[in-house]
Amino acid sequence: MKQMLKQQMKNVPKDQQEKILKLVSENPELFQKIGSEVQEKMKQGKDQMTATIEVMKAHQDELKGIM
C-alpha cells in the first residue's frame, strides 16, 4: 500500500509525502474504509474525483481528529 501511495504522490514534496504516509500507517482502518467507499461510489457511476470529494466530506470530522 505504501508503494502505491508513493507512486500516486510522486509530484508531492517529500515532507508532505512522509506526513501522509504516517497518517495512513497509523490509521489503516479509516483509510481502507474511505478507499472502499470511494470504489463503491465509482461503481455507482461517479468519477473518481467526485466520489473522493463526497467520501472525504463524509469523513471530515474523523480526518480532522487525526491531524
PDB file of N, CA, C, O and CB in Angstrom:
ATOM      1  N   MET A   1       0.831  -1.188   0.000  1.00  0.00           N
ATOM      2  CA  MET A   1       0.000   0.000   0.000  1.00  0.00           C
ATOM      3  C   MET A   1       0.877   1.253   0.000  1.00  0.00           C
ATOM      4  O   MET A   1       0.572   2.237  -0.674  1.00  0.00           O
ATOM      5  CB  MET A   1      -0.946  -0.003   1.214  1.00  0.00           C
ATOM      6  N   LYS A   2       1.968   1.203   0.763  1.00  0.00           N
ATOM      7  CA  LYS A   2       2.862   2.356   0.804  1.00  0.00           C
ATOM      8  C   LYS A   2       3.445   2.652  -0.566  1.00  0.00           C
ATOM      9  O   LYS A   2       3.565   3.811  -0.963  1.00  0.00           O
ATOM     10  CB  LYS A   2       3.983   2.123   1.806  1.00  0.00           C
ATOM     11  N   GLN A   3       3.810   1.590  -1.292  1.00  0.00           N
ATOM     12  CA  GLN A   3       4.374   1.789  -2.627  1.00  0.00           C
ATOM     13  C   GLN A   3       3.363   2.439  -3.558  1.00  0.00           C
ATOM     14  O   GLN A   3       3.707   3.319  -4.347  1.00  0.00           O
ATOM     15  CB  GLN A   3       4.843   0.457  -3.212  1.00  0.00           C
ATOM     16  N   MET A   4       2.108   1.997  -3.460  1.00  0.00           N
ATOM     17  CA  MET A   4       1.057   2.570  -4.299  1.00  0.00           C
ATOM     18  C   MET A   4       0.886   4.059  -3.966  1.00  0.00           C
ATOM     19  O   MET A   4       0.774   4.892  -4.866  1.00  0.00           O
ATOM     20  CB  MET A   4      -0.287   1.804  -4.100  1.00  0.00           C
ATOM     21  N   LEU A   5       0.868   4.382  -2.688  1.00  0.00           N
ATOM     22  CA  LEU A   5       0.730   5.779  -2.287  1.00  0.00           C
ATOM     23  C   LEU A   5       1.900   6.613  -2.782  1.00  0.00           C
ATOM     24  O   LEU A   5       1.710   7.733  -3.256  1.00  0.00           O
ATOM     25  CB  LEU A   5       0.617   5.888  -0.772  1.00  0.00           C
ATOM     26  N   LYS A   6       3.093   6.081  -2.675  1.00  0.00           N
ATOM     27  CA  LYS A   6       4.272   6.815  -3.136  1.00  0.00           C
ATOM     28  C   LYS A   6       4.184   7.101  -4.628  1.00  0.00           C
ATOM     29  O   LYS A   6       4.539   8.192  -5.075  1.00  0.00           O
ATOM     30  CB  LYS A   6       5.552   6.029  -2.825  1.00  0.00           C
ATOM     31  N   GLN A   7       3.707   6.115  -5.408  1.00  0.00           N
ATOM     32  CA  GLN A   7       3.554   6.332  -6.847  1.00  0.00           C
ATOM     33  C   GLN A   7       2.519   7.408  -7.128  1.00  0.00           C
ATOM     34  O   GLN A   7       2.713   8.251  -8.003  1.00  0.00           O
ATOM     35  CB  GLN A   7       3.160   5.031  -7.548  1.00  0.00           C
ATOM     36  N   GLN A   8       1.415   7.377  -6.382  1.00  0.00           N
ATOM     37  CA  GLN A   8       0.339   8.350  -6.587  1.00  0.00           C
ATOM     38  C   GLN A   8       0.795   9.761  -6.208  1.00  0.00           C
ATOM     39  O   GLN A   8       0.292  10.748  -6.745  1.00  0.00           O
ATOM     40  CB  GLN A   8      -0.903   7.956  -5.764  1.00  0.00           C
ATOM     41  N   MET A   9       1.749   9.850  -5.281  1.00  0.00           N
ATOM     42  CA  MET A   9       2.175  11.152  -4.759  1.00  0.00           C
ATOM     43  C   MET A   9       3.548  11.574  -5.289  1.00  0.00           C
ATOM     44  O   MET A   9       4.250  12.334  -4.622  1.00  0.00           O
ATOM     45  CB  MET A   9       2.206  11.114  -3.239  1.00  0.00           C
ATOM     46  N   LYS A  10       3.938  11.105  -6.454  1.00  0.00           N
ATOM     47  CA  LYS A  10       5.282  11.393  -6.950  1.00  0.00           C
ATOM     48  C   LYS A  10       5.543  12.881  -7.155  1.00  0.00           C
ATOM     49  O   LYS A  10       6.698  13.305  -7.139  1.00  0.00           O
ATOM     50  CB  LYS A  10       5.509  10.667  -8.244  1.00  0.00           C
ATOM     51  N   ASN A  11       4.505  13.678  -7.344  1.00  0.00           N
ATOM     52  CA  ASN A  11       4.682  15.120  -7.532  1.00  0.00           C
ATOM     53  C   ASN A  11       4.502  15.921  -6.246  1.00  0.00           C
ATOM     54  O   ASN A  11       4.573  17.150  -6.258  1.00  0.00           O
ATOM     55  CB  ASN A  11       3.713  15.618  -8.568  1.00  0.00           C
ATOM     56  N   VAL A  12       4.267  15.217  -5.136  1.00  0.00           N
ATOM     57  CA  VAL A  12       4.069  15.861  -3.839  1.00  0.00           C
ATOM     58  C   VAL A  12       5.435  15.989  -3.158  1.00  0.00           C
ATOM     59  O   VAL A  12       6.236  15.056  -3.213  1.00  0.00           O
ATOM     60  CB  VAL A  12       3.060  15.047  -2.942  1.00  0.00           C
ATOM     61  N   PRO A  13       5.712  17.129  -2.519  1.00  0.00           N
ATOM     62  CA  PRO A  13       7.000  17.288  -1.819  1.00  0.00           C
ATOM     63  C   PRO A  13       7.231  16.168  -0.802  1.00  0.00           C
ATOM     64  O   PRO A  13       6.286  15.661  -0.198  1.00  0.00           O
ATOM     65  CB  PRO A  13       7.056  18.654  -1.109  1.00  0.00           C
ATOM     66  N   LYS A  14       8.501  15.791  -0.622  1.00  0.00           N
ATOM     67  CA  LYS A  14       8.874  14.664   0.237  1.00  0.00           C
ATOM     68  C   LYS A  14       8.356  14.812   1.663  1.00  0.00           C
ATOM     69  O   LYS A  14       7.892  13.833   2.247  1.00  0.00           O
ATOM     70  CB  LYS A  14      10.377  14.511   0.263  1.00  0.00           C
ATOM     71  N   ASP A  15       8.423  16.012   2.239  1.00  0.00           N
ATOM     72  CA  ASP A  15       7.962  16.182   3.621  1.00  0.00           C
ATOM     73  C   ASP A  15       6.456  15.933   3.735  1.00  0.00           C
ATOM     74  O   ASP A  15       5.990  15.370   4.726  1.00  0.00           O
ATOM     75  CB  ASP A  15       8.302  17.596   4.129  1.00  0.00           C
ATOM     76  N   GLN A  16       5.701  16.351   2.724  1.00  0.00           N
ATOM     77  CA  GLN A  16       4.260  16.103   2.711  1.00  0.00           C
ATOM     78  C   GLN A  16       3.976  14.614   2.525  1.00  0.00           C
ATOM     79  O   GLN A  16       3.047  14.076   3.128  1.00  0.00           O
ATOM     80  CB  GLN A  16       3.579  16.921   1.596  1.00  0.00           C
ATOM     81  N   GLN A  17       4.770  13.955   1.694  1.00  0.00           N
ATOM     82  CA  GLN A  17       4.605  12.513   1.494  1.00  0.00           C
ATOM     83  C   GLN A  17       4.784  11.768   2.813  1.00  0.00           C
ATOM     84  O   GLN A  17       4.013  10.865   3.139  1.00  0.00           O
ATOM     85  CB  GLN A  17       5.610  11.991   0.445  1.00  0.00           C
ATOM     86  N   GLU A  18       5.806  12.156   3.564  1.00  0.00           N
ATOM     87  CA  GLU A  18       6.070  11.499   4.847  1.00  0.00           C
ATOM     88  C   GLU A  18       4.906  11.679   5.814  1.00  0.00           C
ATOM     89  O   GLU A  18       4.524  10.734   6.505  1.00  0.00           O
ATOM     90  CB  GLU A  18       7.355  12.047   5.470  1.00  0.00           C
ATOM     91  N   LYS A  19       4.344  12.873   5.870  1.00  0.00           N
ATOM     92  CA  LYS A  19       3.203  13.134   6.758  1.00  0.00           C
ATOM     93  C   LYS A  19       2.006  12.268   6.373  1.00  0.00           C
ATOM     94  O   LYS A  19       1.345  11.688   7.235  1.00  0.00           O
ATOM     95  CB  LYS A  19       2.813  14.626   6.712  1.00  0.00           C
ATOM     96  N   ILE A  20       1.737  12.187   5.089  1.00  0.00           N
ATOM     97  CA  ILE A  20       0.595  11.401   4.611  1.00  0.00           C
ATOM     98  C   ILE A  20       0.808   9.921   4.895  1.00  0.00           C
ATOM     99  O   ILE A  20      -0.105   9.243   5.366  1.00  0.00           O
ATOM    100  CB  ILE A  20       0.374  11.626   3.104  1.00  0.00           C
ATOM    101  N   LEU A  21       1.998   9.419   4.613  1.00  0.00           N
ATOM    102  CA  LEU A  21       2.291   8.007   4.868  1.00  0.00           C
ATOM    103  C   LEU A  21       2.176   7.678   6.356  1.00  0.00           C
ATOM    104  O   LEU A  21       1.711   6.598   6.723  1.00  0.00           O
ATOM    105  CB  LEU A  21       3.696   7.654   4.359  1.00  0.00           C
ATOM    106  N   LYS A  22       2.595   8.601   7.200  1.00  0.00           N
ATOM    107  CA  LYS A  22       2.493   8.392   8.647  1.00  0.00           C
ATOM    108  C   LYS A  22       1.028   8.316   9.069  1.00  0.00           C
ATOM    109  O   LYS A  22       0.651   7.436   9.844  1.00  0.00           O
ATOM    110  CB  LYS A  22       3.215   9.526   9.415  1.00  0.00           C
ATOM    111  N   LEU A  23       0.198   9.232   8.564  1.00  0.00           N
ATOM    112  CA  LEU A  23      -1.228   9.211   8.889  1.00  0.00           C
ATOM    113  C   LEU A  23      -1.883   7.908   8.453  1.00  0.00           C
ATOM    114  O   LEU A  23      -2.669   7.322   9.197  1.00  0.00           O
ATOM    115  CB  LEU A  23      -1.935  10.389   8.236  1.00  0.00           C
ATOM    116  N   VAL A  24      -1.562   7.462   7.258  1.00  0.00           N
ATOM    117  CA  VAL A  24      -2.156   6.227   6.731  1.00  0.00           C
ATOM    118  C   VAL A  24      -1.696   5.024   7.547  1.00  0.00           C
ATOM    119  O   VAL A  24      -2.500   4.147   7.864  1.00  0.00           O
ATOM    120  CB  VAL A  24      -1.786   6.035   5.242  1.00  0.00           C
ATOM    121  N   SER A  25      -0.416   4.976   7.887  1.00  0.00           N
ATOM    122  CA  SER A  25       0.088   3.817   8.632  1.00  0.00           C
ATOM    123  C   SER A  25      -0.425   3.793  10.064  1.00  0.00           C
ATOM    124  O   SER A  25      -0.537   2.720  10.657  1.00  0.00           O
ATOM    125  CB  SER A  25       1.610   3.815   8.634  1.00  0.00           C
ATOM    126  N   GLU A  26      -0.737   4.940  10.626  1.00  0.00           N
ATOM    127  CA  GLU A  26      -1.273   4.996  11.994  1.00  0.00           C
ATOM    128  C   GLU A  26      -2.786   4.754  12.033  1.00  0.00           C
ATOM    129  O   GLU A  26      -3.324   4.416  13.088  1.00  0.00           O
ATOM    130  CB  GLU A  26      -0.954   6.352  12.624  1.00  0.00           C
ATOM    131  N   ASN A  27      -3.477   4.921  10.906  1.00  0.00           N
ATOM    132  CA  ASN A  27      -4.935   4.790  10.846  1.00  0.00           C
ATOM    133  C   ASN A  27      -5.363   3.963   9.633  1.00  0.00           C
ATOM    134  O   ASN A  27      -6.155   4.439   8.820  1.00  0.00           O
ATOM    135  CB  ASN A  27      -5.596   6.178  10.796  1.00  0.00           C
ATOM    136  N   PRO A  28      -4.862   2.748   9.497  1.00  0.00           N
ATOM    137  CA  PRO A  28      -5.154   1.986   8.275  1.00  0.00           C
ATOM    138  C   PRO A  28      -6.632   1.654   8.097  1.00  0.00           C
ATOM    139  O   PRO A  28      -7.122   1.616   6.968  1.00  0.00           O
ATOM    140  CB  PRO A  28      -4.363   0.710   8.278  1.00  0.00           C
ATOM    141  N   GLU A  29      -7.348   1.413   9.190  1.00  0.00           N
ATOM    142  CA  GLU A  29      -8.759   1.054   9.066  1.00  0.00           C
ATOM    143  C   GLU A  29      -9.568   2.185   8.440  1.00  0.00           C
ATOM    144  O   GLU A  29     -10.398   1.948   7.563  1.00  0.00           O
ATOM    145  CB  GLU A  29      -9.337   0.694  10.433  1.00  0.00           C
ATOM    146  N   LEU A  30      -9.326   3.406   8.889  1.00  0.00           N
ATOM    147  CA  LEU A  30     -10.060   4.560   8.361  1.00  0.00           C
ATOM    148  C   LEU A  30      -9.799   4.721   6.867  1.00  0.00           C
ATOM    149  O   LEU A  30     -10.730   4.937   6.091  1.00  0.00           O
ATOM    150  CB  LEU A  30      -9.663   5.846   9.114  1.00  0.00           C
ATOM    151  N   PHE A  31      -8.546   4.619   6.469  1.00  0.00           N
ATOM    152  CA  PHE A  31      -8.216   4.833   5.064  1.00  0.00           C
ATOM    153  C   PHE A  31      -8.679   3.675   4.180  1.00  0.00           C
ATOM    154  O   PHE A  31      -8.992   3.883   3.008  1.00  0.00           O
ATOM    155  CB  PHE A  31      -6.719   5.031   4.909  1.00  0.00           C
ATOM    156  N   GLN A  32      -8.726   2.462   4.726  1.00  0.00           N
ATOM    157  CA  GLN A  32      -9.299   1.351   3.973  1.00  0.00           C
ATOM    158  C   GLN A  32     -10.796   1.569   3.786  1.00  0.00           C
ATOM    159  O   GLN A  32     -11.342   1.300   2.716  1.00  0.00           O
ATOM    160  CB  GLN A  32      -9.032   0.007   4.689  1.00  0.00           C
ATOM    161  N   LYS A  33     -11.450   2.054   4.828  1.00  0.00           N
ATOM    162  CA  LYS A  33     -12.887   2.345   4.759  1.00  0.00           C
ATOM    163  C   LYS A  33     -13.155   3.426   3.710  1.00  0.00           C
ATOM    164  O   LYS A  33     -14.077   3.304   2.904  1.00  0.00           O
ATOM    165  CB  LYS A  33     -13.425   2.793   6.147  1.00  0.00           C
ATOM    166  N   ILE A  34     -12.350   4.473   3.728  1.00  0.00           N
ATOM    167  CA  ILE A  34     -12.501   5.556   2.751  1.00  0.00           C
ATOM    168  C   ILE A  34     -12.295   5.018   1.336  1.00  0.00           C
ATOM    169  O   ILE A  34     -13.068   5.333   0.432  1.00  0.00           O
ATOM    170  CB  ILE A  34     -11.497   6.704   3.045  1.00  0.00           C
ATOM    171  N   GLY A  35     -11.263   4.215   1.147  1.00  0.00           N
ATOM    172  CA  GLY A  35     -10.991   3.641  -0.174  1.00  0.00           C
ATOM    173  C   GLY A  35     -12.140   2.782  -0.675  1.00  0.00           C
ATOM    174  O   GLY A  35     -12.509   2.840  -1.848  1.00  0.00           O
ATOM    175  N   SER A  36     -12.700   1.988   0.224  1.00  0.00           N
ATOM    176  CA  SER A  36     -13.829   1.129  -0.151  1.00  0.00           C
ATOM    177  C   SER A  36     -15.045   1.959  -0.548  1.00  0.00           C
ATOM    178  O   SER A  36     -15.731   1.646  -1.521  1.00  0.00           O
ATOM    179  CB  SER A  36     -14.194   0.188   1.004  1.00  0.00           C
ATOM    180  N   GLU A  37     -15.300   3.009   0.206  1.00  0.00           N
ATOM    181  CA  GLU A  37     -16.452   3.863  -0.092  1.00  0.00           C
ATOM    182  C   GLU A  37     -16.271   4.592  -1.420  1.00  0.00           C
ATOM    183  O   GLU A  37     -17.231   4.756  -2.173  1.00  0.00           O
ATOM    184  CB  GLU A  37     -16.671   4.876   1.035  1.00  0.00           C
ATOM    185  N   VAL A  38     -15.052   5.028  -1.710  1.00  0.00           N
ATOM    186  CA  VAL A  38     -14.785   5.686  -2.995  1.00  0.00           C
ATOM    187  C   VAL A  38     -15.034   4.698  -4.127  1.00  0.00           C
ATOM    188  O   VAL A  38     -15.672   5.039  -5.123  1.00  0.00           O
ATOM    189  CB  VAL A  38     -13.325   6.233  -3.055  1.00  0.00           C
ATOM    190  N   GLN A  39     -14.529   3.467  -3.978  1.00  0.00           N
ATOM    191  CA  GLN A  39     -14.726   2.452  -5.009  1.00  0.00           C
ATOM    192  C   GLN A  39     -16.218   2.177  -5.232  1.00  0.00           C
ATOM    193  O   GLN A  39     -16.662   2.025  -6.370  1.00  0.00           O
ATOM    194  CB  GLN A  39     -13.999   1.153  -4.624  1.00  0.00           C
ATOM    195  N   GLU A  40     -16.973   2.115  -4.156  1.00  0.00           N
ATOM    196  CA  GLU A  40     -18.415   1.856  -4.255  1.00  0.00           C
ATOM    197  C   GLU A  40     -19.119   2.974  -5.027  1.00  0.00           C
ATOM    198  O   GLU A  40     -19.972   2.707  -5.874  1.00  0.00           O
ATOM    199  CB  GLU A  40     -19.035   1.712  -2.849  1.00  0.00           C
ATOM    200  N   LYS A  41     -18.761   4.219  -4.732  1.00  0.00           N
ATOM    201  CA  LYS A  41     -19.377   5.347  -5.437  1.00  0.00           C
ATOM    202  C   LYS A  41     -18.990   5.337  -6.924  1.00  0.00           C
ATOM    203  O   LYS A  41     -19.788   5.715  -7.781  1.00  0.00           O
ATOM    204  CB  LYS A  41     -18.954   6.687  -4.783  1.00  0.00           C
ATOM    205  N   MET A  42     -17.776   4.906  -7.214  1.00  0.00           N
ATOM    206  CA  MET A  42     -17.351   4.825  -8.608  1.00  0.00           C
ATOM    207  C   MET A  42     -18.131   3.735  -9.338  1.00  0.00           C
ATOM    208  O   MET A  42     -18.453   3.885 -10.517  1.00  0.00           O
ATOM    209  CB  MET A  42     -15.836   4.554  -8.698  1.00  0.00           C
ATOM    210  N   LYS A  43     -18.433   2.653  -8.654  1.00  0.00           N
ATOM    211  CA  LYS A  43     -19.248   1.596  -9.258  1.00  0.00           C
ATOM    212  C   LYS A  43     -20.657   2.089  -9.553  1.00  0.00           C
ATOM    213  O   LYS A  43     -21.326   1.585 -10.455  1.00  0.00           O
ATOM    214  CB  LYS A  43     -19.303   0.372  -8.340  1.00  0.00           C
ATOM    215  N   GLN A  44     -21.103   3.081  -8.784  1.00  0.00           N
ATOM    216  CA  GLN A  44     -22.430   3.661  -8.987  1.00  0.00           C
ATOM    217  C   GLN A  44     -22.436   4.663 -10.137  1.00  0.00           C
ATOM    218  O   GLN A  44     -23.478   5.228 -10.468  1.00  0.00           O
ATOM    219  CB  GLN A  44     -22.911   4.336  -7.708  1.00  0.00           C
ATOM    220  N   GLY A  45     -21.261   4.885 -10.750  1.00  0.00           N
ATOM    221  CA  GLY A  45     -21.195   5.736 -11.923  1.00  0.00           C
ATOM    222  C   GLY A  45     -20.547   7.091 -11.723  1.00  0.00           C
ATOM    223  O   GLY A  45     -20.485   7.884 -12.663  1.00  0.00           O
ATOM    224  N   LYS A  46     -20.065   7.377 -10.531  1.00  0.00           N
ATOM    225  CA  LYS A  46     -19.421   8.676 -10.303  1.00  0.00           C
ATOM    226  C   LYS A  46     -17.956   8.595 -10.696  1.00  0.00           C
ATOM    227  O   LYS A  46     -17.331   7.539 -10.592  1.00  0.00           O
ATOM    228  CB  LYS A  46     -19.561   9.115  -8.822  1.00  0.00           C
ATOM    229  N   ASP A  47     -17.410   9.730 -11.153  1.00  0.00           N
ATOM    230  CA  ASP A  47     -15.989   9.742 -11.480  1.00  0.00           C
ATOM    231  C   ASP A  47     -15.178   9.760 -10.184  1.00  0.00           C
ATOM    232  O   ASP A  47     -15.711  10.051  -9.112  1.00  0.00           O
ATOM    233  CB  ASP A  47     -15.633  10.967 -12.378  1.00  0.00           C
ATOM    234  N   GLN A  48     -13.894   9.450 -10.291  1.00  0.00           N
ATOM    235  CA  GLN A  48     -13.054   9.290  -9.111  1.00  0.00           C
ATOM    236  C   GLN A  48     -12.985  10.558  -8.265  1.00  0.00           C
ATOM    237  O   GLN A  48     -13.048  10.484  -7.037  1.00  0.00           O
ATOM    238  CB  GLN A  48     -11.662   8.880  -9.526  1.00  0.00           C
ATOM    239  N   MET A  49     -12.859  11.702  -8.893  1.00  0.00           N
ATOM    240  CA  MET A  49     -12.735  12.956  -8.151  1.00  0.00           C
ATOM    241  C   MET A  49     -14.008  13.242  -7.364  1.00  0.00           C
ATOM    242  O   MET A  49     -13.937  13.576  -6.181  1.00  0.00           O
ATOM    243  CB  MET A  49     -12.427  14.121  -9.107  1.00  0.00           C
ATOM    244  N   THR A  50     -15.155  13.119  -7.992  1.00  0.00           N
ATOM    245  CA  THR A  50     -16.433  13.368  -7.322  1.00  0.00           C
ATOM    246  C   THR A  50     -16.631  12.400  -6.166  1.00  0.00           C
ATOM    247  O   THR A  50     -17.025  12.803  -5.071  1.00  0.00           O
ATOM    248  CB  THR A  50     -17.597  13.251  -8.316  1.00  0.00           C
ATOM    249  N   ALA A  51     -16.357  11.130  -6.410  1.00  0.00           N
ATOM    250  CA  ALA A  51     -16.514  10.110  -5.369  1.00  0.00           C
ATOM    251  C   ALA A  51     -15.597  10.395  -4.188  1.00  0.00           C
ATOM    252  O   ALA A  51     -16.011  10.283  -3.035  1.00  0.00           O
ATOM    253  CB  ALA A  51     -16.225   8.712  -5.935  1.00  0.00           C
ATOM    254  N   THR A  52     -14.361  10.761  -4.472  1.00  0.00           N
ATOM    255  CA  THR A  52     -13.395  11.044  -3.403  1.00  0.00           C
ATOM    256  C   THR A  52     -13.829  12.249  -2.579  1.00  0.00           C
ATOM    257  O   THR A  52     -13.759  12.218  -1.350  1.00  0.00           O
ATOM    258  CB  THR A  52     -11.998  11.288  -3.992  1.00  0.00           C
ATOM    259  N   ILE A  53     -14.272  13.298  -3.240  1.00  0.00           N
ATOM    260  CA  ILE A  53     -14.714  14.504  -2.526  1.00  0.00           C
ATOM    261  C   ILE A  53     -15.896  14.182  -1.622  1.00  0.00           C
ATOM    262  O   ILE A  53     -15.928  14.610  -0.468  1.00  0.00           O
ATOM    263  CB  ILE A  53     -15.094  15.622  -3.524  1.00  0.00           C
ATOM    264  N   GLU A  54     -16.856  13.441  -2.128  1.00  0.00           N
ATOM    265  CA  GLU A  54     -18.037  13.095  -1.323  1.00  0.00           C
ATOM    266  C   GLU A  54     -17.655  12.276  -0.092  1.00  0.00           C
ATOM    267  O   GLU A  54     -18.144  12.534   1.009  1.00  0.00           O
ATOM    268  CB  GLU A  54     -19.049  12.315  -2.171  1.00  0.00           C
ATOM    269  N   VAL A  55     -16.791  11.299  -0.281  1.00  0.00           N
ATOM    270  CA  VAL A  55     -16.391  10.445   0.837  1.00  0.00           C
ATOM    271  C   VAL A  55     -15.560  11.231   1.848  1.00  0.00           C
ATOM    272  O   VAL A  55     -15.735  11.071   3.056  1.00  0.00           O
ATOM    273  CB  VAL A  55     -15.597   9.229   0.329  1.00  0.00           C
ATOM    274  N   MET A  56     -14.669  12.071   1.362  1.00  0.00           N
ATOM    275  CA  MET A  56     -13.839  12.859   2.277  1.00  0.00           C
ATOM    276  C   MET A  56     -14.691  13.834   3.087  1.00  0.00           C
ATOM    277  O   MET A  56     -14.426  14.059   4.268  1.00  0.00           O
ATOM    278  CB  MET A  56     -12.758  13.624   1.496  1.00  0.00           C
ATOM    279  N   LYS A  57     -15.700  14.406   2.462  1.00  0.00           N
ATOM    280  CA  LYS A  57     -16.609  15.286   3.205  1.00  0.00           C
ATOM    281  C   LYS A  57     -17.352  14.507   4.276  1.00  0.00           C
ATOM    282  O   LYS A  57     -17.560  15.015   5.377  1.00  0.00           O
ATOM    283  CB  LYS A  57     -17.610  15.961   2.256  1.00  0.00           C
ATOM    284  N   ALA A  58     -17.753  13.285   3.969  1.00  0.00           N
ATOM    285  CA  ALA A  58     -18.483  12.459   4.926  1.00  0.00           C
ATOM    286  C   ALA A  58     -17.605  12.095   6.128  1.00  0.00           C
ATOM    287  O   ALA A  58     -18.114  11.906   7.232  1.00  0.00           O
ATOM    288  CB  ALA A  58     -18.996  11.187   4.243  1.00  0.00           C
ATOM    289  N   HIS A  59     -16.299  11.997   5.915  1.00  0.00           N
ATOM    290  CA  HIS A  59     -15.368  11.612   6.983  1.00  0.00           C
ATOM    291  C   HIS A  59     -14.547  12.798   7.482  1.00  0.00           C
ATOM    292  O   HIS A  59     -13.509  12.614   8.118  1.00  0.00           O
ATOM    293  CB  HIS A  59     -14.433  10.512   6.493  1.00  0.00           C
ATOM    294  N   GLN A  60     -14.999  13.986   7.202  1.00  0.00           N
ATOM    295  CA  GLN A  60     -14.266  15.202   7.523  1.00  0.00           C
ATOM    296  C   GLN A  60     -13.915  15.296   9.006  1.00  0.00           C
ATOM    297  O   GLN A  60     -12.779  15.628   9.345  1.00  0.00           O
ATOM    298  CB  GLN A  60     -15.071  16.409   7.112  1.00  0.00           C
ATOM    299  N   ASP A  61     -14.858  15.014   9.887  1.00  0.00           N
ATOM    300  CA  ASP A  61     -14.590  15.126  11.321  1.00  0.00           C
ATOM    301  C   ASP A  61     -13.544  14.118  11.778  1.00  0.00           C
ATOM    302  O   ASP A  61     -12.673  14.449  12.583  1.00  0.00           O
ATOM    303  CB  ASP A  61     -15.877  14.931  12.114  1.00  0.00           C
ATOM    304  N   GLU A  62     -13.622  12.889  11.271  1.00  0.00           N
ATOM    305  CA  GLU A  62     -12.642  11.867  11.623  1.00  0.00           C
ATOM    306  C   GLU A  62     -11.251  12.259  11.143  1.00  0.00           C
ATOM    307  O   GLU A  62     -10.268  12.064  11.857  1.00  0.00           O
ATOM    308  CB  GLU A  62     -13.042  10.514  11.030  1.00  0.00           C
ATOM    309  N   LEU A  63     -11.167  12.811   9.939  1.00  0.00           N
ATOM    310  CA  LEU A  63      -9.876  13.218   9.394  1.00  0.00           C
ATOM    311  C   LEU A  63      -9.282  14.385  10.181  1.00  0.00           C
ATOM    312  O   LEU A  63      -8.074  14.427  10.416  1.00  0.00           O
ATOM    313  CB  LEU A  63     -10.021  13.600   7.922  1.00  0.00           C
ATOM    314  N   LYS A  64     -10.120  15.320  10.582  1.00  0.00           N
ATOM    315  CA  LYS A  64      -9.635  16.441  11.394  1.00  0.00           C
ATOM    316  C   LYS A  64      -9.104  15.931  12.736  1.00  0.00           C
ATOM    317  O   LYS A  64      -8.129  16.461  13.269  1.00  0.00           O
ATOM    318  CB  LYS A  64     -10.763  17.482  11.622  1.00  0.00           C
ATOM    319  N   GLY A  65      -9.749  14.908  13.268  1.00  0.00           N
ATOM    320  CA  GLY A  65      -9.338  14.355  14.553  1.00  0.00           C
ATOM    321  C   GLY A  65      -7.959  13.721  14.535  1.00  0.00           C
ATOM    322  O   GLY A  65      -7.271  13.723  15.556  1.00  0.00           O
ATOM    323  N   ILE A  66      -7.541  13.181  13.405  1.00  0.00           N
ATOM    324  CA  ILE A  66      -6.237  12.528  13.353  1.00  0.00           C
ATOM    325  C   ILE A  66      -5.130  13.467  12.919  1.00  0.00           C
ATOM    326  O   ILE A  66      -3.951  13.133  13.033  1.00  0.00           O
ATOM    327  CB  ILE A  66      -6.288  11.354  12.423  1.00  0.00           C
ATOM    328  N   MET A  67      -5.493  14.624  12.430  1.00  0.00           N
ATOM    329  CA  MET A  67      -4.471  15.585  12.001  1.00  0.00           C
ATOM    330  C   MET A  67      -4.190  16.469  13.132  1.00  0.00           C
ATOM    331  O   MET A  67      -3.358  17.369  13.020  1.00  0.00           O
ATOM    332  CB  MET A  67      -4.897  16.396  10.778  1.00  0.00           C
TER     333      MET A  67
END
